[in-house]
Amino acid sequence: MTGRSARLPLAVVGTLLLTSAVSTTAPAQTGTWTSIGPEGGSIQALAIDPRSPSTVYAGTLLDGVFKSTDGGGSWSNIGLANALVAALAIDPTTPSIVYAATFGGVFKSTDGGGSWSASSTGLTIAVVRALVIDPLIPTILYAGTTDGVFKSIDAGASWTDIGLTGSEVRALVVDPRASATVYAGTDHGVCKSLAGVVTRWICINSGLTNSDVRALAIDPQISGTIYAGSGGGLSGTRPGGVFKSMDGGVSWSDTGASIPEVRALAIDPQTPTTLYVGTFRNTGTLRSGVFKSTDGGGSWSAADTGLTNSSVLALRIDPATPATLYAGTNGGVFRSGDGAGSWSVRNTGLANTSVFALAIDRVTPTTLYAGMSGEPGVFKTEDRGGGWGTRNLGLPPNSVLAVAIDPVTHTTLYSGTFGGGVFKSVDGGGTWSAVNAGLTNPSVQALAIDPVTPTTLYAGATGGVFKSVDGGGSWSADNTGLTGTDIQALVIDPATPTTLYAGTRFGGVFKSTDGGATWRGVGTGLPSTAVLALVVDPVTPATVYAGLSGGVFKSTDGGGGWSDVNTGLTSQWVQALAVDPVTPATVYAGTADGVFKSVDGGAAWSKVSAGLTSTLVRALAIDPVTPTTLYAGTFAGGVFVLQQSARAELREEGGSTGVESNFHSRAWRRPHGVGAVRRGSRDPREDPGGADDSTTGLERREAGRRVDRRERSRHATQPPR
């Protein structure tokens, strides 16, 4: 029990073709933020009420649990809003009892999700990735963590470590005919418990050629028959696979499924030779989505018609009507009523998307683009959020961290992606093509277009600044004098487009006055923290604001010197800034504690977050025609709009909420009641169960440092920037 290392998680997550994601939100109220979609988001777990199968639960990435009572027709959030829910389990005899495994322990509800309480006493590893109930004795539960398996014999009231120390446990199944036998899918194969006074495990794995096991399923009629789904890695450097054992895990055979990383397995409870596998879309060439076998894994066929998001993280079968299935994806929930013959989206009310970038069409300001976490890529609305559609044809399954619109030809757009470089669309996002010639670093976190000569654009990447003078046709590195090469923010002086500012990770702010040919540091007065946002006053361009992981700073001499302007900010993790183009003394800051507004150039700030239910703000955009209308892109909450009265007096919403002043405060607060955290053998931030590769290096390292520092005293796990 000693010597394990605790590394607490960081997660950011990861649609393919053009689909609709219609928002059903009410009209925006003046002075209050209103959610406008897009609906969907990363669904990590699903569970179906065995007695009332039209009741379905969905566990999300950083927005807790949602519930549907009409077979996925509509959803409502039922709590745990600060949690990444990796697994759900329903008591088979008392379905009002629901358990949620999170990256902050186990939670229990006895009223169908109406209320939740921590249920983690003795659970000394906080990150729980798998959860299963003994079908014969439902007061017995097993929890798979990043460092072994724990068991409860009192319905979650207390837990005991039962072994597999050093193993990251991603999946658990209990033999329905001999429930003392448990199988665990781990990062080094499948292990089987041997019942006794002390639980022992055997891990034979003969024939299991891919031991990165992420999903398990057991035949409900023949208990020695088990299926294991293995991973292939996000890069797709090796295929995943489905393996079958007919002797209780002693030996395994590859079923021959040529598929990428497996994340989910489901077996028909009435016809166990029918099974389904859900796969995760990576950057390889293998097709992903749902695959089906009707001969016990002897052969497989794609079963994804209508499944417009091909990263499938969870699968559940209606126990009463096995032709009805639900798929949890990186684009929300899909439902099939014909044994996966066809799928339809079921996302109404499921607002769980993570928005990294916002861009407004200045020619048609009713049109907005949202850059998303993971496979959803880019969403577009042409009616201010009334309805959204994905615009991903040609985009890779990488997070879109930046979106820029050509100011002259507004149907020309650029997207900066994590690990995929820059993509260009000339038809308003209808189709995309890579424009990466000369772009030696593919992780692009910022884009800036010359407002006078829009074929000139700049990309801020983790390897520096790159410039194109032919609309992305070719790029060259422009880093002379730029000692900080991890570029987090990039902005052009609107009056003098040859003047640029670049914000770096811990390198401060740099300035170029010759179109990026040379740079010099202009960080006097800035702390040594990440510069996450930059904005130039459009009327007085010598005035520049910088959003840091240490607050807002202002320069009135073009970066010559900086001073902090943080009075009233309850969070100093600032990664979005916007200046009113008509009244530039009005400035907005997007923080880890919502949105703040200053009407005096940053001298004082007041919170303007009424109605903003997701407070980790990643992006801000002001309507260029009606600047009292403000949009906010949030993590795991989608896009919100604020319509302010032109004469509205700024109402301060009070002081600190007690939330820590950094980006982690939105969602990774470790819940009370969970035991002390031990150290785990692997860092779950590397793969937070369905999250994709969209987290930047800054997010991973910064989160790790902050979490590890506070871990013992606060027992807190928290999310990415």
C-alpha positions in Angstrom: 0.0 0.0 0.0 2.9 2.3 0.2 5.3 3.7 -2.4 2.6 4.4 -5.0 2.8 7.7 -6.7 -0.2 10.0 -7.2 -0.4 11.9 -10.3 -3.7 13.6 -10.7 -5.3 14.0 -14.0 -5.6 16.5 -16.7 -8.1 16.0 -19.4 -9.0 17.6 -22.6 -11.0 15.8 -25.0 -11.8 14.8 -28.6 -17.4 14.9 -35.8 -16.4 14.1 -39.0 -18.8 15.3 -41.8 -21.4 18.1 -41.9 -24.1 17.4 -39.3 -26.6 19.5 -37.6 -26.5 20.3 -33.9 -29.6 22.4 -33.4 -29.7 24.5 -30.3 -33.0 24.5 -28.4 -32.1 27.3 -25.9 -34.4 30.1 -25.0 -33.9 33.6 -26.4 -31.1 35.5 -24.7 -32.0 37.7 -21.8 -30.5 41.2 -21.5 -27.8 41.2 -18.9 -27.7 37.5 -18.4 -25.6 34.9 -20.2 -27.5 32.3 -22.3 -26.2 29.0 -23.5 -26.5 28.7 -27.3 -24.8 25.4 -27.9 -23.5 23.6 -29.8 -24.9 20.6 -28.1 -23.0 17.3 -27.7 -19.5 17.0 -26.2 -17.4 14.1 -25.0 -19.5 11.3 -23.4 -17.2 9.1 -21.3 -19.8 6.6 -19.9 -23.4 5.4 -20.4 -25.8 3.4 -18.2 -29.3 2.1 -18.8 -31.9 1.6 -16.1 -32.6 -2.2 -16.2 -36.2 -1.8 -15.2 -37.0 1.3 -17.1 -34.7 1.2 -20.2 -36.0 4.6 -21.5 -34.0 6.1 -18.6 -30.4 6.6 -19.6 -27.5 8.2 -17.8 -24.5 9.8 -19.5 -21.2 10.6 -17.9 -19.3 13.6 -19.4 -16.0 15.2 -19.6 -16.0 17.9 -16.9 -19.7 18.5 -16.8 -20.9 15.6 -14.6 -23.9 13.4 -15.2 -26.8 13.9 -17.6 -30.1 12.0 -17.5 -32.7 11.2 -20.1 -36.1 9.6 -19.3 -37.2 9.4 -22.9 -34.6 7.2 -24.5 -32.2 10.0 -25.2 -34.8 12.3 -26.7 -33.8 15.0 -24.2 -31.3 15.4 -21.5 -30.9 17.3 -18.2 -27.8 17.8 -16.0 -28.3 16.0 -12.7 -25.2 17.0 -10.9 -21.5 16.4 -10.3 -20.9 19.4 -12.6 -17.3 19.6 -11.7 -16.4 16.0 -12.5 -15.0 13.9 -15.3 -17.2 10.9 -15.1 -15.3 7.8 -16.4 -17.9 5.1 -15.5 -21.5 4.7 -14.3 -23.1 1.7 -12.6 -26.7 1.1 -11.6 -27.8 -1.3 -8.8 -29.7 -4.1 -10.7 -32.2 -4.6 -7.9 -32.7 -1.0 -6.8 -32.1 1.1 -10.0 -32.6 4.4 -8.1 -29.1 3.7 -6.7 -26.5 5.0 -9.2 -22.7 5.1 -8.8 -20.4 7.4 -10.7 -16.7 6.8 -11.0 -14.8 10.1 -11.4 -11.3 11.4 -11.5 -12.0 12.6 -8.0 -13.4 9.4 -6.5 -16.7 7.5 -6.4 -20.1 9.2 -5.9 -23.4 7.7 -5.1 -27.0 8.7 -5.6 -30.0 6.9 -4.0 -32.6 8.9 -5.8 -31.8 8.4 -9.5 -29.3 11.2 -9.7 -31.4 13.8 -7.8 -28.6 14.2 -5.3 -25.0 12.8 -4.9 -22.7 12.1 -2.0 -19.1 11.1 -1.9 -18.6 7.4 -1.4 -14.9 7.0 -1.3 -13.8 6.2 2.3 -10.7 4.0 2.0 -10.4 4.7 -1.7 -6.8 6.1 -1.5 -6.4 6.4 -5.3 -8.6 9.3 -6.5 -8.7 8.6 -10.2 -11.3 5.9 -10.8 -11.6 4.7 -14.4 -13.8 1.6 -14.1 -16.6 0.6 -11.8 -18.7 -2.6 -11.7 -21.4 -4.1 -9.4 -21.6 -7.7 -8.4 -24.8 -8.8 -10.3 -25.6 -11.4 -7.6 -24.7 -9.3 -4.5 -25.2 -5.7 -5.5 -23.8 -4.3 -2.3 -20.4 -5.5 -3.6 -18.6 -3.1 -6.0 -15.2 -3.0 -7.6 -13.4 0.1 -8.7 -10.5 0.2 -11.1 -8.0 3.0 -10.6 -4.8 4.2 -12.0 -3.1 2.1 -9.4 -5.0 -1.1 -8.8 -8.4 -2.4 -7.8 -10.5 -1.6 -4.8 -13.5 -3.5 -3.4 -16.5 -2.4 -1.3 -18.8 -4.9 0.4 -21.1 -2.2 1.9 -22.5 -0.5 -1.2 -19.6 2.0 -1.4 -19.6 3.1 2.2 -16.0 1.9 2.5 -13.3 0.5 0.2 -10.4 -1.9 0.5 -7.4 -2.3 -1.7 -7.4 -5.8 -3.3 -4.3 -5.6 -5.4 -3.0 -5.1 -8.9 -0.7 -2.4 -7.5 1.2 -0.8 -10.4 -1.5 -1.5 -12.9 -3.7 1.1 -14.5 -7.1 -0.6 -14.6 -9.3 0.6 -17.4 -12.1 -2.0 -17.5 -13.7 -4.5 -15.1 -16.3 -7.3 -15.5 -17.7 -9.7 -13.1 -18.6 -13.3 -14.1 -22.4 -13.3 -13.9 -22.5 -17.0 -13.0 -19.6 -17.0 -10.5 -19.4 -13.4 -9.2 -16.4 -14.0 -7.0 -14.4 -14.1 -10.3 -13.5 -10.6 -11.6 -11.5 -9.7 -14.7 -9.5 -6.5 -15.0 -8.3 -4.9 -18.2 -5.1 -3.1 -17.6 -2.2 -1.4 -19.3 -0.4 -4.8 -19.4 -3.1 -7.2 -20.2 -6.1 -9.0 -18.6 -5.9 -10.2 -15.0 -8.3 -12.6 -13.3 -9.1 -12.7 -9.6 -8.8 -15.8 -7.5 -11.2 -15.8 -4.6 -10.0 -16.5 -1.1 -9.3 -14.9 2.2 -6.9 -12.6 0.3 -7.7 -11.7 -3.3 -5.1 -12.9 -5.7 -4.7 -12.1 -9.3 -3.3 -14.1 -12.2 -2.3 -12.4 -15.5 -1.4 -15.1 -18.1 -2.3 -13.4 -21.4 -1.1 -16.1 -23.7 -1.9 -15.0 -27.2 -2.9 -11.5 -26.2 -0.5 -9.8 -28.6 -1.7 -6.3 -27.7 -1.8 -5.9 -23.9 -3.0 -2.3 -23.8 -6.5 -3.4 -22.8 -9.2 -0.8 -22.6 -12.5 -2.7 -22.7 -13.9 -6.0 -21.6 -17.1 -8.0 -22.2 -18.2 -11.4 -20.8 -20.6 -13.8 -22.3 -23.7 -13.8 -20.0 -24.4 -17.5 -20.8 -21.0 -19.0 -21.1 -18.9 -17.5 -18.3 -15.5 -18.6 -19.6 -15.9 -16.7 -22.8 -14.5 -13.2 -22.6 -13.6 -10.5 -25.1 -10.9 -7.8 -24.6 -10.5 -4.7 -26.7 -7.0 -3.2 -27.0 -5.7 0.2 -27.9 -3.6 1.3 -30.8 -2.4 4.7 -29.5 -3.6 8.1 -30.7 -1.0 8.2 -33.4 -2.3 5.0 -34.9 1.2 3.5 -35.1 -0.2 0.1 -34.3 -3.7 -1.3 -34.7 -6.0 -2.0 -31.9 -7.8 -5.3 -31.8 -10.5 -7.5 -30.3 -9.3 -10.7 -28.6 -11.3 -13.7 -27.4 -10.8 -16.2 -24.7 -12.9 -19.3 -24.2 -11.1 -20.6 -21.2 -11.5 -17.9 -18.6 -8.5 -15.8 -19.8 -5.9 -18.6 -19.9 -5.4 -18.2 -23.6 -6.5 -15.6 -26.2 -6.9 -15.4 -29.9 -7.1 -12.4 -32.2 -10.5 -12.1 -33.8 -8.9 -10.4 -36.8 -10.7 -7.1 -36.5 -8.7 -4.5 -38.4 -9.6 -1.5 -36.3 -8.0 1.4 -34.4 -8.0 1.9 -30.7 -10.9 0.1 -28.9 -12.7 2.0 -26.2 -15.9 0.1 -25.8 -17.3 -3.4 -26.1 -20.9 -4.5 -25.7 -22.5 -8.0 -25.9 -26.1 -8.8 -26.7 -27.6 -10.2 -23.5 -30.0 -12.4 -25.4 -27.8 -13.4 -28.3 -24.2 -13.4 -27.0 -22.7 -14.2 -30.3 -23.7 -10.7 -31.3 -21.3 -8.1 -30.1 -20.3 -4.5 -30.8 -17.0 -2.6 -30.5 -16.6 1.1 -30.3 -13.3 2.6 -31.5 -11.5 5.9 -31.1 -10.5 7.9 -34.2 -6.8 8.5 -34.3 -4.5 10.0 -36.9 -3.9 6.6 -38.6 -5.6 5.3 -41.7 -7.9 2.7 -40.1 -11.6 3.3 -40.1 -13.2 4.0 -36.8 -16.6 4.1 -35.3 -18.8 1.1 -34.4 -18.2 -2.5 -35.7 -20.5 -5.5 -35.3 -20.0 -9.2 -35.2 -22.8 -11.8 -35.3 -20.7 -14.9 -35.0 -18.8 -14.3 -31.8 -16.0 -12.3 -33.3 -15.5 -14.5 -36.3 -16.0 -11.7 -38.6 -16.7 -7.9 -38.3 -18.4 -5.2 -40.4 -18.7 -1.5 -40.0 -22.0 -0.4 -38.4 -21.8 3.3 -38.4 -24.4 4.7 -40.8 -25.5 8.0 -39.4 -22.8 8.0 -36.8 -21.2 11.3 -37.6 -18.7 11.2 -34.8 -16.4 8.2 -35.2 -14.7 8.4 -31.8 -16.9 6.0 -29.7 -16.0 6.0 -26.0 -19.0 4.1 -24.6 -21.6 1.5 -25.8 -24.7 0.3 -24.0 -27.4 -2.2 -25.1 -31.0 -1.9 -24.0 -31.4 -5.1 -21.9 -35.1 -5.5 -22.8 -34.8 -4.6 -26.5 -31.2 -5.5 -27.6 -31.7 -4.0 -31.0 -31.6 -0.6 -29.3 -28.1 0.7 -28.6 -26.6 3.9 -27.4 -23.1 5.2 -28.3 -21.3 7.8 -26.3 -18.9 9.7 -28.6 -16.8 12.8 -28.7 -19.8 14.4 -30.4 -22.5 13.4 -27.9 -24.9 10.5 -27.7 -26.2 8.5 -30.7 -29.0 5.9 -30.7 -29.8 3.0 -32.9 -33.0 1.1 -32.9 -32.0 -1.6 -35.5 -28.9 -3.3 -34.1 -26.5 -0.6 -35.3 -27.9 -0.6 -38.8 -28.4 3.1 -38.5 -27.8 5.8 -35.9 -29.3 9.2 -35.1 -27.9 11.9 -32.8 -29.6 12.4 -29.4 -28.1 15.6 -28.0 -31.0 17.8 -27.1 -30.1 19.5 -23.8 -26.6 17.9 -23.7 -24.5 21.1 -23.6 -21.0 19.7 -22.9 -18.8 20.9 -25.8 -15.4 22.5 -25.2 -14.7 25.6 -27.2 -11.1 26.8 -27.7 -11.6 29.5 -30.3 -14.3 31.9 -31.5 -14.4 34.0 -34.7 -17.2 36.3 -36.0 -17.7 37.0 -39.6 -17.4 40.8 -39.8 -19.4 40.9 -43.1 -22.2 38.8 -41.7 -21.9 39.0 -37.9 -24.8 36.6 -37.4 -22.2 33.9 -38.5 -19.9 32.5 -35.9 -17.3 29.8 -36.0 -16.2 27.8 -32.9 -13.0 25.8 -32.7 -13.6 22.7 -30.6 -11.7 20.2 -28.6 -11.0 17.0 -30.4 -12.8 15.5 -33.4 -15.8 17.9 -33.6 -13.3 20.4 -35.1 -15.2 23.4 -36.2 -18.8 24.3 -35.6 -20.6 27.1 -37.6 -23.8 29.0 -36.9 -25.4 31.5 -39.3 -28.1 32.7 -36.8 -26.1 33.7 -33.7 -26.3 30.2 -32.2 -29.9 29.3 -33.1 -28.5 26.3 -34.9 -25.1 24.9 -35.4 -23.5 22.5 -37.9 -20.1 20.8 -37.9 -17.7 22.0 -40.6 -15.1 19.3 -40.6 -14.7 17.8 -44.1 -10.9 17.6 -44.6 -10.0 18.3 -41.0 -8.0 15.8 -38.9 -9.3 14.6 -35.5 -7.2 17.2 -33.7 -8.4 20.0 -31.5 -8.9 23.4 -33.3 -7.1 25.9 -31.1 -7.4 29.0 -33.4 -9.8 30.2 -36.1 -9.2 33.3 -38.3 -11.4 34.8 -41.0 -10.0 36.7 -44.0 -11.2 40.3 -43.5 -11.7 40.8 -47.2 -12.9 37.4 -48.5 -15.0 36.3 -45.6 -15.6 32.8 -46.9 -11.8 32.1 -46.5 -10.9 30.8 -43.1 -7.9 29.3 -41.4 -7.8 26.8 -38.5 -4.8 26.2 -36.3 -4.8 22.7 -34.9 -3.0 20.8 -32.2 -0.5 18.5 -33.9 -2.1 18.9 -37.4 -0.9 22.3 -38.5 -2.9 24.9 -40.4 -6.0 24.1 -42.5 -7.7 26.5 -45.0 -11.2 26.7 -46.3 -12.3 28.9 -49.2 -16.0 28.0 -48.9 -17.0 29.1 -45.4 -15.8 26.0 -43.7 -17.5 23.6 -46.1 -14.2 21.9 -46.9 -10.7 22.2 -45.6 -7.3 21.4 -46.9 -3.9 21.3 -45.1 -1.6 24.3 -45.9 1.6 23.3 -44.1 4.4 23.6 -46.5 7.4 24.9 -44.5 5.5 24.7 -41.2 7.9 22.6 -39.3 5.9 22.6 -36.1 2.4 21.3 -36.4 0.9 22.5 -33.1 -0.6 25.9 -33.9 -2.1 27.8 -31.0 -2.6 31.3 -32.5 -3.3 32.8 -35.9 -3.2 36.4 -37.1 -4.1 37.9 -40.5 -2.8 41.1 -41.9 -5.9 43.3 -42.1 -4.6 45.2 -45.2 -2.9 42.4 -47.0 -4.9 39.3 -45.9 -2.7 36.9 -47.9 -0.1 37.6 -45.2 -0.8 35.6 -42.1 1.1 34.5 -39.1 0.9 31.3 -37.1 2.0 31.0 -33.5 3.2 27.5 -32.8 5.0 25.6 -30.1 8.1 26.0 -32.3 7.9 29.8 -32.8 6.2 32.2 -35.3 5.7 31.2 -38.9 4.8 33.6 -41.7 3.0 33.1 -45.0 2.7 35.7 -47.7 0.6 33.6 -50.1 -2.4 32.7 -48.1 -0.9 29.7 -46.4 0.7 28.3 -49.6 4.1 28.2 -47.9 5.5 29.2 -44.6 8.8 30.4 -43.2 10.0 30.5 -39.6 10.3 34.1 -38.4 12.0 33.7 -35.1 15.1 36.0 -35.1 15.4 37.4 -31.6 12.5 35.3 -30.3 13.9 33.5 -27.3 10.6 32.1 -26.2 9.4 29.8 -29.0 6.2 28.3 -27.4 3.8 30.9 -28.8 0.5 31.1 -26.9 -0.9 34.4 -28.3 -0.3 36.5 -31.4 -1.8 39.9 -32.3 -1.3 42.5 -35.1 -1.4 46.2 -34.6 -4.5 47.2 -36.7 -3.1 50.6 -37.6 0.4 49.4 -38.5 0.2 45.7 -39.6 3.9 45.3 -39.7 3.8 45.6 -35.9 3.1 42.3 -34.1 3.1 41.1 -30.5 3.7 37.5 -29.5 2.9 36.0 -26.1 5.0 33.1 -25.0 5.1 30.4 -22.4 7.2 31.8 -19.6 9.2 33.9 -22.1 7.1 37.1 -21.8 5.9 39.3 -24.7 7.9 39.9 -27.8 7.4 42.6 -30.4 8.2 42.9 -34.1 8.0 46.1 -36.1 9.1 44.6 -39.4 6.5 42.0 -40.1 8.0 39.3 -38.0 11.5 39.5 -39.5 13.0 40.4 -36.1 11.7 40.3 -32.6 12.7 41.9 -29.3 11.5 41.2 -25.8 9.1 43.8 -24.3 8.4 42.2 -21.0 9.4 44.9 -18.5 7.0 44.7 -15.6 5.6 41.2 -16.5 6.0 38.2 -14.2 7.6 35.0 -15.5 4.3 33.3 -16.2 2.6 32.2 -19.4 1.1 34.9 -21.6 -2.2 33.4 -22.8 -3.9 36.3 -24.5 -3.1 39.6 -26.2 -5.3 42.4 -27.5 -4.5 45.8 -29.0 -6.7 48.9 -28.4 -8.1 49.5 -31.9 -8.3 53.3 -31.3 -5.0 53.8 -29.4 -2.8 51.0 -30.6 0.0 51.8 -28.2 -2.3 50.4 -25.6 -1.9 46.7 -25.3 -3.4 44.2 -22.8 -1.9 40.9 -21.9 -3.7 38.0 -20.2 -1.4 35.9 -18.1 -1.6 33.0 -15.8 -1.0 35.7 -13.3 -3.7 38.3 -14.2 -4.2 41.1 -16.7 -1.3 43.5 -17.5 -1.5 46.7 -19.5 1.0 48.7 -21.5 0.4 52.2 -22.8 3.6 52.6 -24.8 3.5 49.7 -27.2 5.0 47.2 -24.7 7.7 49.4 -23.4 6.5 48.8 -19.8 3.7 46.9 -18.2 1.6 47.2 -15.0 -0.8 44.8 -13.5 -4.5 45.9 -13.6 -6.2 43.2 -11.6 -8.4 45.1 -9.1 -11.6 43.1 -8.8 -10.5 39.9 -10.5 -11.2 36.9 -8.5 -9.3 34.7 -10.8 -5.9 35.6 -12.3 -5.8 32.8 -14.9 -6.7 34.9 -17.9 -6.7 33.4 -21.3 -9.2 35.5 -23.3 -9.3 39.2 -23.7 -11.6 41.5 -25.9 -11.8 45.3 -26.3 -14.9 47.1 -27.3 -14.2 48.5 -30.8 -16.5 51.5 -30.2 -15.7 52.2 -26.6 -12.2 50.9 -26.1 -12.1 51.7 -22.4 -14.5 48.7 -22.1 -12.4 45.6 -21.8 -13.5 42.0 -21.1 -11.4 39.2 -19.5 -12.2 35.5 -19.7 -10.9 33.7 -16.7 -11.2 30.4 -14.8 -13.9 32.1 -12.7 -16.0 33.5 -15.5 -16.0 36.8 -17.4 -15.0 40.2 -16.0 -15.6 43.6 -17.4 -13.8 46.9 -17.0 -15.2 50.2 -18.2 -12.0 52.2 -17.3 -9.3 50.5 -19.3 -8.6 47.8 -16.7 -8.3 50.0 -13.7 -11.2 48.1 -12.0 -13.0 44.9 -12.9 -16.5 43.6 -12.0 -17.8 40.1 -12.6 -20.4 39.7 -15.3 -21.1 36.0 -15.1 -24.8 35.7 -14.3 -26.1 32.7 -16.1 -22.7 31.5 -17.1 -22.9 28.0 -15.8 -19.5 27.0 -17.2 -17.0 29.3 -15.8 -13.7 28.2 -17.4 -13.7 30.7 -20.3 -11.4 29.9 -23.2 -12.5 32.5 -25.8 -14.3 35.8 -26.2 -15.7 37.6 -29.2 -17.5 40.9 -29.6 -20.2 41.5 -32.2 -18.5 44.1 -34.5 -21.9 45.7 -35.3 -23.5 45.5 -31.9 -20.6 45.6 -29.4 -22.9 45.2 -26.4 -23.3 41.6 -27.6 -20.5 39.4 -26.3 -19.8 35.7 -26.9 -17.9 33.4 -24.6 -16.5 30.0 -25.5 -16.2 27.7 -22.4 -14.6 24.4 -21.5 -17.3 21.7 -21.3 -20.1 24.2 -21.6 -20.2 25.3 -25.2 -20.9 28.9 -26.3 -22.8 31.5 -24.3 -24.0 34.9 -25.4 -24.5 38.1 -23.3 -26.7 40.9 -24.6 -26.2 44.0 -22.6 -28.2 47.2 -22.6 -26.4 50.1 -24.2 -27.0 52.1 -21.0 -26.8 49.2 -18.5 -24.9 50.0 -15.4 -22.3 47.5 -14.6 -23.5 45.4 -11.6 -20.8 43.8 -9.6 -21.7 40.3 -8.6 -19.8 40.1 -5.4 -16.3 39.1 -4.4 -14.4 35.9 -4.5 -16.3 32.7 -4.8 -13.6 30.8 -3.0 -12.5 29.2 -6.2 -8.8 29.2 -6.7 -7.4 31.9 -9.0 -6.1 29.8 -11.8 -7.5 27.8 -14.7 -8.0 24.6 -12.7 -10.8 26.1 -10.6 -13.6 25.2 -13.0 -13.8 21.4 -12.8 -11.1 19.5 -11.0 -11.8 20.4 -7.4 -11.3 17.2 -5.5 -14.5 16.3 -3.8 -14.8 16.2 0.0 -14.9 12.8 1.6 -12.4 11.1 -0.6 -9.5 9.5 1.2 -5.9 10.7 1.0 -4.3 10.4 -2.4 -1.5 8.0 -3.0 0.8 8.1 -5.9 -0.1 6.1 -9.0 2.2 4.3 -11.4 1.1 6.1 -14.6 0.0 9.7 -15.2 -3.7 9.6 -16.3 -3.2 12.9 -18.0 -1.5 11.0 -20.7 -4.9 9.5 -21.6 -7.9 10.5 -19.5 -10.2 7.9 -20.8 -11.5 9.1 -24.1 -9.8 12.5 -24.1 -7.7 13.0 -27.2 -4.4 14.6 -27.8 -5.6 18.1 -27.8 -3.9 19.3 -24.6 -1.0 21.5 -25.2 2.3 20.9 -23.5 1.7 24.0 -21.4 -1.6 22.7 -20.2 -0.2 19.4 -19.1 2.9 20.7 -17.4 1.2 23.7 -15.8 -1.7 21.6 -14.5 0.7 19.0 -13.2 2.8 21.5 -11.2 -0.2 23.2 -9.7 -2.1 20.1 -8.8 1.0 18.3 -7.3 1.7 21.4 -5.2 -1.7 21.4 -3.6 -2.5 17.8 -3.6 -1.7 16.9 0.0 -3.3 19.9 1.6 -6.3 20.3 -0.7 -6.8 16.9 -2.2 -7.8 18.6 -5.4 -7.9 17.4 -9.0 -8.5 20.0 -11.6 -8.9 20.5 -15.4 -6.9 21.8 -18.3 -6.6 25.3 -19.5 
